[in-house]
Amino acid sequence: MKQCVLNAVRIRRELVPKGYAGGLTIPREFMTSHRPVYTTKVTLRFETEPGQQAQVDVGHFTYRDSEGRLWKI
């Protein structure tokens, strides 16, 4: 399956050898109507009474203590 090119810089680079002498404005405007529309998920916020909900951060990070030892939390 052939992939679509949605990058105006690349499209211009491919058009120049075929005689295109313009800049990036026209390819950018053209690609605007051909790019997919991305939507983001909406996060529903809700509040609970104290003690009714717990949250946990599962991220990890490293740090050095005052003696130079490396710790991972």
C-alpha positions as CSV (number, residue, x, y, z in Angstrom):
1,M,0.0,0.0,0.0
2,K,1.4,3.4,-1.0
3,Q,1.7,5.9,1.9
4,C,0.3,9.4,1.7
5,V,2.7,12.3,2.1
6,L,1.2,15.0,4.3
7,N,4.3,17.1,4.7
8,A,4.3,20.3,2.6
9,V,8.1,20.6,2.7
10,R,8.5,17.1,1.1
11,I,5.8,17.8,-1.4
12,R,7.5,21.0,-2.5
13,R,10.9,19.1,-2.7
14,E,9.2,16.6,-5.1
15,L,7.5,19.3,-7.2
16,V,10.6,21.5,-7.8
17,P,12.3,19.0,-10.2
18,K,9.0,19.0,-12.1
19,G,9.1,22.8,-12.7
20,Y,7.4,24.2,-9.5
21,A,9.1,27.5,-8.7
22,G,6.9,28.6,-5.8
23,G,7.4,28.6,-2.1
24,L,5.8,26.6,0.7
25,T,2.6,28.6,1.1
26,I,0.7,26.9,-1.7
27,P,1.6,23.3,-0.7
28,R,0.8,24.1,2.9
29,E,-2.6,25.5,2.1
30,F,-3.3,22.5,-0.2
31,M,-2.4,20.0,2.5
32,T,-4.6,21.7,5.1
33,S,-7.7,20.3,3.5
34,H,-6.2,16.9,3.0
35,R,-4.9,16.2,6.5
36,P,-7.0,14.1,8.9
37,V,-8.7,15.9,11.8
38,Y,-7.4,14.7,15.1
39,T,-9.6,14.9,18.1
40,T,-8.6,14.4,21.7
41,K,-10.5,12.5,24.4
42,V,-12.2,14.6,26.9
43,T,-11.4,13.7,30.5
44,L,-14.4,13.7,32.8
45,R,-13.5,15.2,36.2
46,F,-15.3,14.3,39.3
47,E,-14.8,15.1,42.9
48,T,-15.3,12.7,45.8
49,E,-15.5,13.2,49.6
50,P,-12.2,12.9,51.5
51,G,-11.2,9.3,52.0
52,Q,-13.4,8.0,49.2
53,Q,-10.8,7.9,46.5
54,A,-7.0,7.1,46.3
55,Q,-4.6,8.0,43.5
56,V,-1.3,6.4,42.8
57,D,1.6,7.7,40.7
58,V,3.3,4.8,39.0
59,G,6.1,6.8,37.4
60,H,9.8,6.2,38.2
61,F,12.6,8.6,38.5
62,T,16.2,8.5,39.7
63,Y,18.1,10.9,42.0
64,R,21.4,11.1,43.8
65,D,21.5,11.6,47.5
66,S,24.0,13.9,49.3
67,E,26.6,11.0,49.4
68,G,26.4,10.5,45.6
69,R,24.5,7.3,45.6
70,L,22.0,6.8,42.8
71,W,18.4,5.9,43.9
72,K,15.5,4.8,41.8
73,I,12.0,5.5,43.1
